[in-house]
Amino acid sequence: MKNLKLAKLMCLALPMAIATGCSMDQASNLAGLMRNNNNNQGGGAVVGNGATVSGTGALSVPTANAAIARIQNGLEGSVNPMAGNFQRSLAQVRTNLPKVSDPTQASGYDQVQLLVYGACSDLTTGNTPIMQSRYGVTANGTIAANTTALVNAGMRMMDQYTAGLASASPATDAARAAFQSLVSRVGATATNTSRIAFMSVCIAANTAGSTLLGF
């Protein structure tokens, strides 16, 4: 039952994150289906001062330190909050990140994506960037040639946040399709590079993962 709940959260979070950077009609439809499924179960999760939201379980928002740790975990320790663009973005947004875990009182949730942007950009620098050495996305290759690696990178990152459920759950096909659609849309612009496509995938996966509401 817990695995099914996590899978549902993943289905909801991934489309919302992708939609912030690239329009995702399929993902939006998926989010709607999952919301309807949750509503049909009846009841709701109690949060804050007795407010309820659809679904089951107790919800909590990641505060600053939790968001940082989640991003580091999602990127398998490849980024350092004390170095690079991750550090620079953290210095600018840290005071705006959520300070309380109660979702009815927390503010600054939207700032996490800016932090993710800084962390993801650190994976694209250098002669042999981490996007290539770890995720197999060739820095100088075309988006078309890197499509499989880009989709796999997104799934790998989501697996980090969901205990492998991105690749082994009822949500697997939908998650893979969302990343495939994202890569296709980025690739439709001829001037976009594989680095840009990797950034899109990385931001989508890690915004979704790092902002999941916890049980």
Disulfide bonds with the S-S distance in Angstrom:
Cys120-Cys202 2.07
